[in-house]
Amino acid sequence: PEAAATEAQMAAAAVQEPVLDTLPAAGVVTPGDETRQALITPNNLGLVRDVVSIAQQGVTWGFGAARKATDTGFGVATSCIAGSAALADRGAGAGGPGQPPSRLASMLHMVNGVVAF
């Protein structure tokens, strides 16, 4: 019977949800309470809200800068690959009017198409 009562008490305790927005009663101190009480104030919550707002703007700016840098990098790579293809054609004497591009230039043009995509 004692084991059954203990199991019933444990089941009842498991069903109760903790209350997260309250602090312990005055005089009851557990480890970390002083820190929580010092941090949970209306002024600090406003400060946290401001920090999150600033961080969101920083993230937006950071991703915008990364996008620009990526676009610039792919633009440079595309120019280099297209220039190499043209140089390969000139070196092979191919790719002029009415002439097919050289094999190397054809491969470089395919790679350039993928990079430029």
N, CA, C and O atoms as a MOPAC input file, in Angstrom:
PM7 MOZYME 1SCF
protein

 N      0.81600 1    -1.20300 1     0.00000 1
 C      0.00000 1     0.00000 1     0.00000 1
 C      0.86300 1     1.27200 1     0.00000 1
 O      0.51300 1     2.26700 1    -0.63400 1
 N      2.01000 1     1.22500 1     0.72900 1
 C      2.85400 1     2.41100 1     0.74300 1
 C      3.43800 1     2.68900 1    -0.63800 1
 O      3.53500 1     3.84300 1    -1.05700 1
 N      3.82600 1     1.62400 1    -1.34500 1
 C      4.37500 1     1.78800 1    -2.68600 1
 C      3.33100 1     2.37300 1    -3.62100 1
 O      3.65000 1     3.21900 1    -4.45700 1
 N      2.08600 1     1.93000 1    -3.48800 1
 C      1.00600 1     2.44500 1    -4.32700 1
 C      0.77100 1     3.92700 1    -4.03700 1
 O      0.56000 1     4.71600 1    -4.95800 1
 N      0.80800 1     4.29900 1    -2.77600 1
 C      0.60900 1     5.71100 1    -2.42500 1
 C      1.75500 1     6.55200 1    -2.98600 1
 O      1.53900 1     7.66100 1    -3.47300 1
 N      2.93800 1     6.03100 1    -2.91400 1
 C      4.08300 1     6.76800 1    -3.43200 1
 C      3.96700 1     6.93400 1    -4.94800 1
 O      4.25500 1     8.01000 1    -5.47100 1
 N      3.55600 1     5.89500 1    -5.65000 1
 C      3.37900 1     5.98100 1    -7.09400 1
 C      2.28000 1     6.97200 1    -7.44300 1
 O      2.41000 1     7.72800 1    -8.40600 1
 N      1.20600 1     6.97800 1    -6.67300 1
 C      0.11500 1     7.91800 1    -6.91700 1
 C      0.58600 1     9.35200 1    -6.68800 1
 O      0.23000 1    10.25600 1    -7.44400 1
 N      1.38100 1     9.55600 1    -5.65000 1
 C      1.89200 1    10.88800 1    -5.37900 1
 C      2.83000 1    11.33700 1    -6.50300 1
 O      2.81100 1    12.49700 1    -6.91400 1
 N      3.64200 1    10.41000 1    -6.98600 1
 C      4.56100 1    10.74300 1    -8.07200 1
 C      3.78500 1    11.07700 1    -9.34200 1
 O      4.15500 1    12.00300 1   -10.06500 1
 N      2.71800 1    10.33800 1    -9.62300 1
 C      1.91200 1    10.59700 1   -10.81000 1
 C      1.24900 1    11.96200 1   -10.70600 1
 O      1.18200 1    12.70000 1   -11.68900 1
 N      0.75500 1    12.30200 1    -9.50800 1
 C      0.11900 1    13.61000 1    -9.31600 1
 C      1.14100 1    14.73300 1    -9.48300 1
 O      0.83300 1    15.77000 1   -10.07000 1
 N      2.33700 1    14.53300 1    -8.97700 1
 C      3.38600 1    15.55200 1    -9.09200 1
 C      3.82800 1    15.72600 1   -10.54000 1
 O      4.17900 1    16.83200 1   -10.95300 1
 N      3.81300 1    14.65300 1   -11.30700 1
 C      4.24200 1    14.72500 1   -12.69800 1
 C      3.24100 1    15.50500 1   -13.54500 1
 O      3.62100 1    16.10500 1   -14.55000 1
 N      1.96500 1    15.50500 1   -13.15000 1
 C      0.92300 1    16.18000 1   -13.90900 1
 C      0.99000 1    17.69100 1   -13.69900 1
 O      0.64000 1    18.45000 1   -14.60200 1
 N      1.42400 1    18.13300 1   -12.54400 1
 C      1.48600 1    19.55900 1   -12.25100 1
 C      2.57200 1    20.21200 1   -13.09600 1
 O      3.69700 1    19.72000 1   -13.18700 1
 N      2.20800 1    21.32900 1   -13.70900 1
 C      3.17900 1    22.05300 1   -14.51100 1
 C      3.84800 1    23.10900 1   -13.64900 1
 O      3.18600 1    23.72200 1   -12.81100 1
 N      5.12100 1    23.33400 1   -13.82900 1
 C      5.79300 1    24.35400 1   -13.02900 1
 C      5.31600 1    25.74900 1   -13.42100 1
 O      4.97900 1    25.99700 1   -14.57800 1
 N      5.29200 1    26.63900 1   -12.46400 1
 C      4.93400 1    28.02500 1   -12.70800 1
 C      6.24500 1    28.77900 1   -12.88600 1
 O      7.04400 1    28.88800 1   -11.95600 1
 N      6.45400 1    29.29300 1   -14.08400 1
 C      7.74500 1    29.87300 1   -14.41000 1
 C      7.84300 1    31.36300 1   -14.10200 1
 O      8.94400 1    31.90200 1   -13.98500 1
 N      6.68700 1    32.03900 1   -13.96800 1
 C      6.76900 1    33.48600 1   -13.80800 1
 C      6.67500 1    33.94400 1   -12.35400 1
 O      6.47100 1    35.13100 1   -12.09800 1
 N      6.81700 1    33.04000 1   -11.41400 1
 C      6.77300 1    33.43100 1   -10.00400 1
 C      8.09800 1    33.10800 1    -9.34400 1
 O      8.81600 1    32.19700 1    -9.75700 1
 N      8.40600 1    33.87100 1    -8.31300 1
 C      9.61700 1    33.64000 1    -7.54200 1
 C      9.23800 1    32.96000 1    -6.22800 1
 O      8.07900 1    33.04100 1    -5.81900 1
 N     10.15600 1    32.30700 1    -5.57000 1
 C      9.84300 1    31.66300 1    -4.30200 1
 C      9.37400 1    32.68300 1    -3.26100 1
 O      9.66600 1    33.87400 1    -3.36500 1
 N      8.65100 1    32.19700 1    -2.27000 1
 C      8.15500 1    33.06300 1    -1.19700 1
 C      9.33000 1    33.71000 1    -0.47500 1
 O     10.44000 1    33.17600 1    -0.45900 1
 N      9.06700 1    34.85700 1     0.11400 1
 C     10.11500 1    35.57200 1     0.84300 1
 C     10.67600 1    34.68300 1     1.94000 1
 O      9.93100 1    33.98600 1     2.62900 1
 N     11.95900 1    34.71100 1     2.09300 1
 C     12.60100 1    33.91500 1     3.12900 1
 C     13.04000 1    32.55000 1     2.64900 1
 O     13.86800 1    31.91100 1     3.29800 1
 N     12.50000 1    32.07600 1     1.50800 1
 C     12.88800 1    30.78400 1     0.95900 1
 C     13.93300 1    31.04700 1    -0.11200 1
 O     13.63000 1    31.63500 1    -1.15000 1
 N     15.13000 1    30.62500 1     0.12900 1
 C     16.23000 1    30.89200 1    -0.80100 1
 C     16.78900 1    29.56500 1    -1.28800 1
 O     17.16000 1    28.69700 1    -0.49900 1
 N     16.83900 1    29.43200 1    -2.58700 1
 C     17.45200 1    28.25900 1    -3.20400 1
 C     18.59400 1    28.76200 1    -4.07900 1
 O     18.62300 1    29.94300 1    -4.42600 1
 N     19.52900 1    27.89800 1    -4.44200 1
 C     20.65700 1    28.35100 1    -5.26500 1
 C     20.18000 1    29.01000 1    -6.55400 1
 O     19.34900 1    28.45900 1    -7.27600 1
 N     20.70800 1    30.17500 1    -6.82700 1
 C     20.36200 1    30.89400 1    -8.04700 1
 C     19.22900 1    31.88700 1    -7.88700 1
 O     19.00400 1    32.69500 1    -8.78800 1
 N     18.50300 1    31.86100 1    -6.77500 1
 C     17.37100 1    32.77200 1    -6.59100 1
 C     17.80800 1    34.23100 1    -6.57700 1
 O     17.13600 1    35.08700 1    -7.15300 1
 N     18.91700 1    34.51600 1    -5.92900 1
 C     19.36900 1    35.90400 1    -5.86700 1
 C     19.63100 1    36.43900 1    -7.26400 1
 O     19.29700 1    37.58100 1    -7.57900 1
 N     20.23000 1    35.60500 1    -8.09200 1
 C     20.52900 1    36.02400 1    -9.45700 1
 C     19.24400 1    36.25400 1   -10.23600 1
 O     19.11100 1    37.25600 1   -10.94000 1
 N     18.29600 1    35.33000 1   -10.11200 1
 C     17.02600 1    35.47900 1   -10.81700 1
 C     16.28500 1    36.71800 1   -10.35200 1
 O     15.75100 1    37.46300 1   -11.17400 1
 N     16.24400 1    36.94700 1    -9.06400 1
 C     15.53900 1    38.11200 1    -8.54200 1
 C     16.20200 1    39.39500 1    -9.01900 1
 O     15.51700 1    40.38300 1    -9.28200 1
 N     17.50000 1    39.39200 1    -9.13200 1
 C     18.20500 1    40.57900 1    -9.58800 1
 C     17.98900 1    40.81400 1   -11.08800 1
 O     18.01100 1    41.96000 1   -11.53600 1
 N     17.78200 1    39.76300 1   -11.85800 1
 C     17.64700 1    39.89900 1   -13.30300 1
 C     16.21700 1    40.14200 1   -13.76200 1
 O     16.00500 1    40.77200 1   -14.79800 1
 N     15.23700 1    39.65800 1   -13.01700 1
 C     13.85000 1    39.76900 1   -13.44900 1
 C     13.25400 1    41.05300 1   -12.88700 1
 O     12.63400 1    41.06100 1   -11.82400 1
 N     13.45800 1    42.13200 1   -13.62400 1
 C     12.85900 1    43.41400 1   -13.28500 1
 C     12.31500 1    44.01700 1   -14.56800 1
 O     12.81200 1    43.69900 1   -15.64900 1
 N     11.31800 1    44.87000 1   -14.48300 1
 C     10.79100 1    45.48300 1   -15.71300 1
 C     11.86600 1    46.22300 1   -16.50900 1
 O     11.84600 1    46.19400 1   -17.73900 1
 N     12.79200 1    46.87600 1   -15.83400 1
 C     13.85600 1    47.59200 1   -16.55000 1
 C     14.73800 1    46.62900 1   -17.32700 1
 O     15.09500 1    46.89800 1   -18.47400 1
 N     15.09100 1    45.51200 1   -16.71200 1
 C     15.95400 1    44.54500 1   -17.39300 1
 C     15.23800 1    43.88000 1   -18.56000 1
 O     15.85800 1    43.60100 1   -19.58600 1
 N     13.94600 1    43.62500 1   -18.42000 1
 C     13.21300 1    43.01700 1   -19.53200 1
 C     13.15800 1    43.97800 1   -20.71200 1
 O     13.21900 1    43.54500 1   -21.86300 1
 N     13.04300 1    45.27400 1   -20.44400 1
 C     13.08600 1    46.26100 1   -21.52100 1
 C     14.45400 1    46.27500 1   -22.18900 1
 O     14.56000 1    46.39900 1   -23.40900 1
 N     15.48700 1    46.14900 1   -21.38500 1
 C     16.85200 1    46.10900 1   -21.91100 1
 C     17.04200 1    44.87800 1   -22.79300 1
 O     17.64500 1    44.96300 1   -23.86300 1
 N     16.53200 1    43.74800 1   -22.34900 1
 C     16.63500 1    42.51400 1   -23.13500 1
 C     15.89900 1    42.68500 1   -24.45500 1
 O     16.39500 1    42.26500 1   -25.50000 1
 N     14.72100 1    43.29700 1   -24.41800 1
 C     13.95500 1    43.53100 1   -25.63800 1
 C     14.75200 1    44.41000 1   -26.60700 1
 O     14.75800 1    44.15900 1   -27.81200 1
 N     15.41900 1    45.43300 1   -26.08300 1
 C     16.23800 1    46.30900 1   -26.92100 1
 C     17.41400 1    45.55500 1   -27.53500 1
 O     17.72900 1    45.73700 1   -28.71200 1
 N     18.05700 1    44.71700 1   -26.74200 1
 C     19.19700 1    43.93600 1   -27.24100 1
 C     18.74900 1    43.00100 1   -28.36100 1
 O     19.43600 1    42.87100 1   -29.37400 1
 N     17.60600 1    42.35500 1   -28.18300 1
 C     17.09600 1    41.44600 1   -29.21500 1
 C     16.76600 1    42.22700 1   -30.47700 1
 O     17.05000 1    41.76300 1   -31.58100 1
 N     16.17600 1    43.39300 1   -30.33200 1
 C     15.83500 1    44.22000 1   -31.49100 1
 C     17.08800 1    44.63100 1   -32.25900 1
 O     17.12100 1    44.55000 1   -33.48700 1
 N     18.11300 1    45.06700 1   -31.54200 1
 C     19.36600 1    45.45600 1   -32.18800 1
 C     20.01200 1    44.24800 1   -32.86400 1
 O     20.53600 1    44.36100 1   -33.97200 1
 N     19.97500 1    43.10600 1   -32.20600 1
 C     20.57000 1    41.88800 1   -32.77600 1
 C     19.85600 1    41.49200 1   -34.06000 1
 O     20.49800 1    41.06600 1   -35.02100 1
 N     18.52400 1    41.62900 1   -34.08400 1
 C     17.79000 1    41.28500 1   -35.30000 1
 C     18.21700 1    42.17500 1   -36.45700 1
 O     18.35900 1    41.70100 1   -37.58400 1
 N     18.42200 1    43.46100 1   -36.18900 1
 C     18.86600 1    44.37100 1   -37.24200 1
 C     20.26900 1    43.99400 1   -37.70500 1
 O     20.56900 1    44.04600 1   -38.89700 1
 N     21.12800 1    43.61500 1   -36.76000 1
 C     22.48300 1    43.19600 1   -37.10900 1
 C     22.48500 1    41.94800 1   -37.96700 1
 O     23.27700 1    41.83600 1   -38.90300 1
 N     21.60700 1    41.01200 1   -37.65700 1
 C     21.51400 1    39.78300 1   -38.45100 1
 C     21.05600 1    40.11500 1   -39.86900 1
 O     21.59300 1    39.58700 1   -40.84200 1
 N     20.05900 1    40.99300 1   -39.97700 1
 C     19.57300 1    41.38100 1   -41.30100 1
 C     20.69400 1    42.03300 1   -42.11200 1
 O     20.89200 1    41.70600 1   -43.28200 1
 N     21.42000 1    42.95200 1   -41.48500 1
 C     22.52800 1    43.61400 1   -42.17100 1
 C     23.61400 1    42.59400 1   -42.54400 1
 O     24.14800 1    42.63200 1   -43.65300 1
 N     23.93500 1    41.69700 1   -41.63000 1
 C     24.97600 1    40.70100 1   -41.87200 1
 C     24.64500 1    39.78700 1   -43.03800 1
 O     25.50300 1    39.50800 1   -43.87500 1
 N     23.39900 1    39.31700 1   -43.09700 1
 C     23.01800 1    38.46000 1   -44.21300 1
 C     22.99500 1    39.23600 1   -45.52300 1
 O     23.32200 1    38.68500 1   -46.57500 1
 N     22.60700 1    40.52000 1   -45.47100 1
 C     22.64900 1    41.35000 1   -46.68000 1
 C     24.07800 1    41.51600 1   -47.18100 1
 O     24.33700 1    41.42400 1   -48.38100 1
 N     25.00600 1    41.76200 1   -46.25400 1
 C     26.41800 1    41.90500 1   -46.63300 1
 C     26.95800 1    40.59800 1   -47.19700 1
 O     27.71000 1    40.60300 1   -48.17100 1
 N     26.57900 1    39.49000 1   -46.59400 1
 C     27.03700 1    38.18300 1   -47.08800 1
 C     26.49200 1    37.91100 1   -48.48500 1
 O     27.19200 1    37.36300 1   -49.33600 1
 N     25.23600 1    38.29800 1   -48.71700 1
 C     24.64500 1    38.10200 1   -50.04700 1
 C     25.40000 1    38.92500 1   -51.09200 1
 O     25.70400 1    38.42800 1   -52.17600 1
 N     25.70100 1    40.19100 1   -50.76300 1
 C     26.45100 1    41.04400 1   -51.69600 1
 C     27.83300 1    40.46000 1   -51.98100 1
 O     28.27100 1    40.42300 1   -53.13100 1
 N     28.51300 1    40.00700 1   -50.93700 1
 C     29.84900 1    39.43800 1   -51.11300 1
 C     29.79600 1    38.17500 1   -51.97000 1
 O     30.66300 1    37.95300 1   -52.81600 1
 N     28.78300 1    37.35900 1   -51.74800 1
 C     28.63300 1    36.13700 1   -52.53500 1
 C     28.35900 1    36.47000 1   -53.99400 1
 O     28.95800 1    35.88200 1   -54.89400 1
 N     27.44700 1    37.41900 1   -54.22600 1
 C     27.15000 1    37.82200 1   -55.60100 1
 C     28.39600 1    38.37500 1   -56.29200 1
 O     28.65700 1    38.07200 1   -57.45700 1
 N     29.16000 1    39.18500 1   -55.56400 1
 C     30.38700 1    39.74500 1   -56.12800 1
 C     31.38100 1    38.63100 1   -56.45700 1
 O     31.99800 1    38.64000 1   -57.52200 1
 N     31.53200 1    37.67900 1   -55.54500 1
 C     32.45800 1    36.56100 1   -55.76500 1
 C     32.06600 1    35.72500 1   -56.96900 1
 O     32.92300 1    35.33300 1   -57.76100 1
 N     30.76900 1    35.44800 1   -57.11300 1
 C     30.33300 1    34.66800 1   -58.26900 1
 C     30.47700 1    35.48100 1   -59.55400 1
 O     30.75100 1    34.91800 1   -60.61400 1
 N     30.29500 1    36.79800 1   -59.46700 1
 C     30.49900 1    37.64400 1   -60.64000 1
 C     31.94800 1    37.61600 1   -61.09700 1
 O     32.22000 1    37.52200 1   -62.29400 1
 N     32.87700 1    37.69600 1   -60.15800 1
 C     34.30300 1    37.63100 1   -60.47600 1
 C     34.64600 1    36.26500 1   -61.07000 1
 O     35.37500 1    36.17400 1   -62.05800 1
 N     34.11500 1    35.20900 1   -60.46200 1
 C     34.39100 1    33.85200 1   -60.96700 1
 C     33.85100 1    33.69000 1   -62.38700 1
 O     34.51800 1    33.10000 1   -63.23700 1
 N     32.65400 1    34.20600 1   -62.64900 1
 C     32.07500 1    34.11300 1   -63.99200 1
 C     32.93900 1    34.84100 1   -65.00900 1
 O     33.18600 1    34.33600 1   -66.10400 1
 N     33.39500 1    36.03400 1   -64.63600 1
 C     34.25700 1    36.79800 1   -65.55800 1
 C     35.56300 1    36.05900 1   -65.83700 1
 O     36.02400 1    36.01300 1   -66.97700 1
 N     36.14400 1    35.49200 1   -64.81000 1
 C     37.41300 1    34.76600 1   -64.98700 1
 C     37.23000 1    33.53500 1   -65.86800 1
 O     38.05600 1    33.25400 1   -66.73600 1
 N     36.14300 1    32.80500 1   -65.63800 1
 C     35.91000 1    31.59200 1   -66.44300 1
 C     35.62000 1    31.97400 1   -67.88800 1
 O     36.12800 1    31.33100 1   -68.80800 1
 N     34.80500 1    33.01800 1   -68.10700 1
 C     34.50200 1    33.44600 1   -69.48800 1
 C     35.76900 1    33.94100 1   -70.18100 1
 O     35.98200 1    33.66100 1   -71.36100 1
 N     36.60300 1    34.66900 1   -69.45800 1
 C     37.87300 1    35.12800 1   -70.03900 1
 C     38.78700 1    33.96900 1   -70.38500 1
 O     39.45800 1    33.98800 1   -71.41700 1
 N     38.81700 1    32.95300 1   -69.52100 1
 C     39.64500 1    31.77000 1   -69.80200 1
 C     39.13000 1    31.02700 1   -71.02000 1
 O     39.91800 1    30.51200 1   -71.81200 1
 N     37.80600 1    30.96700 1   -71.17900 1
 C     37.23300 1    30.29500 1   -72.34700 1
 C     37.61500 1    31.03900 1   -73.62700 1
 O     37.97000 1    30.42400 1   -74.63200 1
 N     37.53600 1    32.37500 1   -73.57500 1
 C     37.90900 1    33.16200 1   -74.75800 1
 C     39.38900 1    33.00000 1   -75.08100 1
 O     39.76700 1    32.90300 1   -76.24800 1
 N     40.22600 1    32.97200 1   -74.04500 1
 C     41.66200 1    32.78400 1   -74.24300 1
 C     41.96200 1    31.39500 1   -74.81400 1
 O     42.84000 1    31.24200 1   -75.66400 1
 N     41.22800 1    30.38900 1   -74.34300 1
 C     41.41300 1    29.02800 1   -74.86100 1
 C     41.03800 1    28.95900 1   -76.33700 1
 O     41.69800 1    28.27700 1   -77.12200 1
 N     39.97200 1    29.67000 1   -76.71000 1
 C     39.57700 1    29.69800 1   -78.12100 1
 C     40.63500 1    30.37800 1   -78.98600 1
 O     40.97400 1    29.88700 1   -80.06200 1
 N     41.14900 1    31.49800 1   -78.51800 1
 C     42.17100 1    32.20800 1   -79.28900 1
 C     43.43000 1    31.37300 1   -79.42000 1
 O     44.05300 1    31.33800 1   -80.48100 1
 N     43.80300 1    30.70100 1   -78.34000 1
 C     45.01400 1    29.87800 1   -78.36900 1
 C     44.88300 1    28.69000 1   -79.30200 1
 O     45.86300 1    28.25900 1   -79.91100 1
 N     43.67200 1    28.16100 1   -79.41500 1
 C     43.45400 1    26.99400 1   -80.28100 1
 C     43.08700 1    27.40700 1   -81.69800 1
 O     42.97900 1    26.56300 1   -82.58700 1
 N     42.89500 1    28.71300 1   -81.91100 1
 C     42.49500 1    29.17400 1   -83.24400 1
 C     41.06700 1    28.79700 1   -83.57300 1
 O     40.71200 1    28.64700 1   -84.74200 1
 N     40.25200 1    28.64600 1   -82.55500 1
 C     38.85600 1    28.24400 1   -82.75500 1
 C     37.93900 1    29.32200 1   -82.19400 1
 O     38.38900 1    30.31700 1   -81.62700 1
 N     36.64400 1    29.09600 1   -82.36600 1
 C     35.65300 1    29.97600 1   -81.76000 1
 C     35.41400 1    31.25500 1   -82.51500 1
 O     34.65800 1    32.10900 1   -82.05000 1
 N     36.03600 1    31.41600 1   -83.67200 1
 C     35.79300 1    32.60300 1   -84.48400 1
 C     34.44300 1    32.48700 1   -85.18800 1
 O     33.70500 1    31.52400 1   -84.98000 1
 N     34.12900 1    33.47500 1   -86.02000 1
 C     32.86300 1    33.40700 1   -86.76100 1
 C     32.79400 1    32.15000 1   -87.62500 1
 O     33.67600 1    31.88300 1   -88.44000 1
 N     31.74600 1    31.40600 1   -87.42600 1
 C     31.55300 1    30.18500 1   -88.21100 1
 C     32.36400 1    29.00100 1   -87.73400 1
 O     32.27300 1    27.92700 1   -88.32900 1
 N     33.15400 1    29.15200 1   -86.68500 1
 C     33.96900 1    28.04800 1   -86.16700 1
 C     33.43500 1    27.61800 1   -84.80200 1
 O     33.03600 1    28.45600 1   -83.99300 1
 N     33.42900 1    26.31600 1   -84.55400 1
 C     33.00000 1    25.86100 1   -83.22500 1
 C     34.07200 1    26.18800 1   -82.18300 1
 O     35.25100 1    26.29700 1   -82.51900 1
 N     33.67000 1    26.34300 1   -80.93700 1
 C     34.66500 1    26.60500 1   -79.88500 1
 C     35.52600 1    25.36600 1   -79.63700 1
 O     35.12500 1    24.24200 1   -79.93900 1
 N     36.69400 1    25.59300 1   -79.09200 1
 C     37.56400 1    24.45600 1   -78.75800 1
 C     36.91000 1    23.63700 1   -77.64300 1
 O     35.98000 1    24.08500 1   -76.97200 1
 N     37.43500 1    22.41700 1   -77.47400 1
 C     36.88700 1    21.54800 1   -76.42800 1
 C     37.00900 1    22.16900 1   -75.04300 1
 O     36.06500 1    22.13700 1   -74.25400 1
 N     38.16600 1    22.72700 1   -74.75800 1
 C     38.40000 1    23.36000 1   -73.46700 1
 C     37.45100 1    24.53400 1   -73.26400 1
 O     36.87400 1    24.69700 1   -72.18900 1
 N     37.28900 1    25.35700 1   -74.31000 1
 C     36.39200 1    26.50400 1   -74.21100 1
 C     34.95200 1    26.03900 1   -74.00000 1
 O     34.21000 1    26.65300 1   -73.23300 1
 N     34.55500 1    24.97000 1   -74.66800 1
 C     33.19100 1    24.43000 1   -74.48900 1
 C     32.97600 1    24.01000 1   -73.03700 1
 O     31.93700 1    24.30300 1   -72.44500 1
 N     33.96300 1    23.32400 1   -72.47100 1
 C     33.83100 1    22.89400 1   -71.06300 1
 C     33.78700 1    24.10000 1   -70.13500 1
 O     33.00600 1    24.13100 1   -69.18400 1
 N     34.62600 1    25.09300 1   -70.41400 1
 C     34.63200 1    26.29700 1   -69.57800 1
 C     33.30400 1    27.05000 1   -69.68000 1
 O     32.81800 1    27.59000 1   -68.68500 1
 N     32.71700 1    27.08700 1   -70.87800 1
 C     31.41400 1    27.72800 1   -71.03400 1
 C     30.33900 1    26.97800 1   -70.24200 1
 O     29.44400 1    27.60300 1   -69.67300 1
 N     30.42100 1    25.64600 1   -70.20400 1
 C     29.44900 1    24.86700 1   -69.41900 1
 C     29.62900 1    25.16100 1   -67.92200 1
 O     28.65300 1    25.36400 1   -67.20000 1
 N     30.86200 1    25.18000 1   -67.47800 1
 C     31.13000 1    25.48000 1   -66.07500 1
 C     30.65800 1    26.89600 1   -65.75700 1
 O     30.07300 1    27.13200 1   -64.70000 1
 N     30.90400 1    27.82500 1   -66.65400 1
 C     30.47600 1    29.19500 1   -66.46100 1
 C     28.95400 1    29.29300 1   -66.35400 1
 O     28.43100 1    30.08100 1   -65.56500 1
 N     28.25600 1    28.49700 1   -67.14200 1
 C     26.78400 1    28.47700 1   -67.06400 1
 C     26.30200 1    28.02000 1   -65.71300 1
 O     25.31000 1    28.53500 1   -65.19900 1
 N     26.99400 1    27.05100 1   -65.12600 1
 C     26.62200 1    26.56100 1   -63.80100 1
 C     26.94200 1    27.61600 1   -62.73700 1
 O     26.12700 1    27.86700 1   -61.85000 1
 N     28.10400 1    28.22400 1   -62.82200 1
 C     28.51500 1    29.22500 1   -61.83100 1
 C     27.61800 1    30.45700 1   -61.91300 1
 O     27.25600 1    31.03400 1   -60.88800 1
 N     27.26300 1    30.85700 1   -63.12500 1
 C     26.43700 1    32.05700 1   -63.31300 1
 C     24.98900 1    31.81700 1   -62.91400 1
 O     24.24900 1    32.77500 1   -62.68800 1
 N     24.57200 1    30.57200 1   -62.82300 1
 C     23.19700 1    30.25900 1   -62.46400 1
 C     22.94000 1    30.75100 1   -61.08400 1
 O     21.83200 1    30.59500 1   -60.57000 1

